[in-house]
Amino acid sequence: MAVTYIPVARVGELAAGAMKEVDLGGRQVLLAFVEGKYFAFSRQCPHEEADLKTGTLEGGKVRCTNHNYCFDLRTGECVLPQGGPPLTVLPAEERGAEVCIRLEW
Amino acid sequence: MDYDLLVRRGRVVDGSGLPSFIADVGVKDGKVAEVGKLKGTAARTIDADGLAVAPGFIDHHTHLDAQMLWDPYGTCEPQHGITTVVMGNCGLTLAPVKNGDEDALVKSFVRVEAIPRFALEQGVKWGWHSYGEYLDNLEGKVGINVGGLVGHIAVRHNAMGEEAVERKATGKEVQQMRGLVLEAMEGGALGISTNRNERHMREDGKPVASRLADDEELFALCDVLAERNGGTIETILGRNKIEHFEFYRELAQRTQRPILWQSLQHRWAEPNLWREQLAAVEPIFRDGYQAYGLSHTVPLVRHFELKNCQVFDEFPTWKNLMFLPLEVRKQAFADPETRQKLRADLADPRPTNFHRRWDIVRVEKVVKPENQKYAGKTIAELGAMRNQDPLDAFLDLSLEEDLGTVFWNANNGGDSDAMGEILRSPYVLVGTSDAGAHVQFGADFGYGTILLGLWVRERQVMTLEQAIHKLTFHVASIFGLQDRGLLRPGYAADLAIFNPNTVNSHEPEWANDYPAGSKRLIQRSEGMHYTIVNGTVIHEDGRMSGELPGQVLRGPLYREQKAAA
């Protein structure tokens, strides 16, 4: 198994409730800092591809402003409407002074 | 002159579903005058040899209520042979409205139908109150024919104000709403639409007003149509469930009016749902009631490269590779051990949106000339041509081309057998273009040209005659559009003249033609040579004439009132 950690921010760089745009291998990702934890997820809403940068963070969820689709940032599950298409999420963690995305394959 | 327009030697596909035939079509005073071997003189003659001549298509599911106010053609409807549109679907209309309540309606359009607020603010010049006055405002100003359903959301706001998005209506308010529905119907509405979709909210996050209505209220409003024996009832209940069919039955049986429900589509994620839906609706029709399901012709297509691709995000190893730097990703794709993991990911039996079928994914565009022979082939075919397992062939071809190969995939609407059964069903109304909505997210003006190009010509799931019937008379009958939908003497001369060998739709493209030069997606067509509205050519090979021969098509209660007067 191969694992890589891709640094995407410095610890403390994001204020609570802030989001940062990140390019990962050509894919657009958002890094959010919510309730003391980092979450990384695809910038594109899986419903109609709206930009989640304009979405709102509600605790551990992000709500798309286009049609109000709401996704659990831990699992990517679509919680409103239930059973909707899942959001692509990636594991983010602090490693020393950096926030990294962990990718394994 | 005997005719204003003479269409010579076309193959007439008259909308009835009967076999087509070679004939001339003579047009006089906006009507079809004669069909057959004609000898008269004409102000203009169109040589239609080799072309099909059909009634103009009727797009019954649009949200053009606002766009028609600044764009008299509902662009790009005529480019696809559409001569008539029905507005006011899903409970959303711009009338009836009281002074000061306009923004409450805008809030719903902005969120539910994703129409940019600034386009609505700049493009809609309010000034009407009743639904009839809204239609009056379009008289003489449209290039295609327009009709509309009155929206439950506007009706509820009119009766209840802002409390429409907060509570159940009182008996008095329901009576008031019944009066508004009757007024709208007498003003020309073709029926009523409602919206119970659990994810449809206003811009401010509040539910759209019709979601607060209970069955008692909704039935009371629909009873107006039953009592006056006219109009169509369009519904959207949200996520498709078989339990909804009890509601459709009750509404159809109680009102004896045509009910429309959304929607029925083949999805690989729920591959049998469409069959269950057809089985559930069949007994309603068998018992003598009408509950038509709306379906779509446009497969949900994704074009992708392995450079930047979301298709496989449901599979953990695939997903992680897609976020790696390109060079690392290429090494991983080439690594036999990683390939085994990718293979295992796809073999996991849990339900996913991606169908995992290599006979559906295609090579769309190759980078290297020597690979041109693979263009258009499915991955299964690619594997056979290269004597490889399909997954290996897929990855190897992409690696040979530095991940630049473009692939094609359809998660919805990709199964020809299922689509054939759905589109041919007499209980299915074809077309959910949503024209005028979601304008920066998609454009499906071409649902009709895709039906003719993809499903008739390429996949042969139905005949040309069946398809034209579905796009014309089937719709006109359900919506009670008089003198429309058939190419017969006495009917309106709404015509679509196209080449059956080339007709199709282009991919959507960006344009800056919305108010204030704002951008949206449009869609051009191929092989649709002439679109004629009430005898006037408005579209010819991609060019618009600038003329405005469209009419406001008003419903049965309006016609009844007018006849009585």
Interface residues (C-beta under 8 A of the other chain):
Chain A: A2 T4 I6 L24 G25 G26 R27 V29 S42 Q44 E48 E49 A50 N66 H67 N68 Y69 L80 P81 G83 G84 P85 P86 T88 L90 I101 L103 E104 W105
Chain B: R111 V112 A114 E198 R199 H200 M201 G205 G238 R239 K307 N308 Q310 D313 E314 T317 K319 N320 L321 M322 F323 L324 P325 L326 V328 R329 A332 T338 K341 N353 H438 F441 G442
